[in-house]
Amino acid sequence: MDEEMIWLTIAASVIGAAALYIAKRPVAEIEAGVMGGRVGPGCVVAQAAMLLLFAVVLFVFRKALTF
């Protein structure tokens, strides 16, 4: 992978996580409507945390991913 593509992926992951966290209530309502169940923003926060974790892992291993 090119290093620019890795940085772009990290930036997109961080932006996506921030967008999920900011709009957690509407996203939780949409997910509850699609999947059923109660409306709770906890799952959306967990999804945002996983995107941030993905970005951190990419940042840590960015040198190993460039070839």
Order of alpha helices (4+ residues) and beta strands (2+ residues): alpha-alpha-alpha-alpha
